[in-house]
Amino acid sequence: MIYFKNPIFIENKIEKYIKNNKKENFFCLPMFPYPSGKLHLGHVRNYVLTDVIARIKFLEKKNILHPIAWDSFGLPAENISKINNLCPLKWTISNIKLMRNQLKKLSIFTNKNSEFLTCDFNFYKWEFFLLIYFLKNNLLYKNFEKIYWDKEENCILSNEQINNNICWRSGSKPENKKIFTWFINIKKYTKRLIFNIKKTKWSNKIKKIQKKWINISLIFIRKLNLLYLHLNIYYINIKKIKKIKNNNIIFLIIKNNFLKKIFKKKIFFFNKKKKKKIILNNFNIENIIFLKKKINFFIYKKKIFFIKKSNIKNWAFERYRLWGSPFFYKKIINKNFKTKTSIDTFFQSSWYYLNYLKTKNLNNEKKNFWFPIKNYVGGEEHANLHLLYLRIINSILYDFNILNKKEIVLNLINQGFILNNVYYKIINNKKFFCKKKKKSFLFRIRKNVKI
């Protein structure tokens, strides 16, 4: 005889199981927009993709986080406010209202309680918290170093903001200046950027772009018995130098910890005619590919050393702009800050996703239940800027135990480009953009079309 349990008992048991069984969290995130005035078709394509994914996961009974925010600091608002004598904040907020209404018409499903503006004090106050962490852990320092300077925008640019010796925003050639400014030590994460990208489900195209940009190379130094002269990277045997006066030779013990590993003494030879300091040493630098067995042998015998080089330089993130997140200056009335310098907006976009969780403290462990971000949707043009900085700051936060994931974005989706022909006409020797007409000329193909 087969025994059948009471159906009501079975239903109650299933309900208890459903209540006790925690739903899976699903974080679906589009790259947040800059409030420039109107949504373009690239925005629509981006948010429709994440909206479809979020709705499907909602039907699958998952806890969905599909938020949106506004990247509201930056040069466009500042430049327009100067031209039209407007307040950047008022211009930005009016644009946000317009773009928010457009999103409503598209019926985009988002978590409204998570919305925020990066120009809000409640957001950028956390940057002071992070920068103090950086300072305590020797990741933040101030020094005289050569940086790229955009003379048209009058601001510092990081190494990643120069493409083919052209400034990424103004299109002009950058200047090299030596300035006393603040840096974030991101060079120490170079190796991690290469190896950790394997843990992501990003497209091979984005991975190749980042690896090509990082470009780690090894310079091998082979120890020789002869003494060599170093002048402008070229090495010449000291035997070829006929006359050296004793007064011009100085022996100096190296104090630099890195150079100590290579040799203990340098000899400086001063050329009075050229007024240059020449370094004498007993090492010859060669870009030669060695077999691993030979390298290990030479290192063991202390006959060879190597130096790692990369395109990644320490991040000069301070900007001499008004409309930006303030940087370590005194607080005055109404939560405003008196400052002449600000922080690169890429710093804000590299950690903004944490603010969607609305935790009272960034160290709150509960926020890690939502990570990694399952789907992140945005353009491939951000590969060497936003996406690279996002990975760097994520590595730093992982070291601070603020995050428990080595890579915060699991799956990256690129929505592609929507292109449009841009035309112009010349009136009184000046260029004016217009629609396609008989007397108009093709300017270029632009990636966005306003709606």
HUUR-V790710 format. One record per helix or strand of 3 or more residues. SS is the DSSP state (2 for helix, 1 for strand). FROM is the first residue (numbers start at 1). LEN is the number of residues. If there is no record, write none. Layout:
# HUUR-V790710
SS_FROM_LEN + SS_FROM_LEN
This chain:
# HUUR-V790710
2_7_14 + 1_25_6 + 2_41_19 + 1_63_3 + 2_75_10 + 2_88_18 + 2_112_3 + 2_121_16 + 1_140_11 + 1_155_3 + 2_159_3 + 1_175_10 + 2_187_13 + 2_204_11 + 1_217_15 + 1_234_4 + 2_238_3 + 2_246_3 + 1_249_5 + 2_257_4 + 1_265_7 + 1_276_11 + 2_292_9 + 1_304_6 + 2_333_3 + 2_345_5 + 2_352_6 + 2_365_6 + 1_375_3 + 2_380_3 + 2_386_14 + 1_420_8 + 1_430_5 + 1_441_6
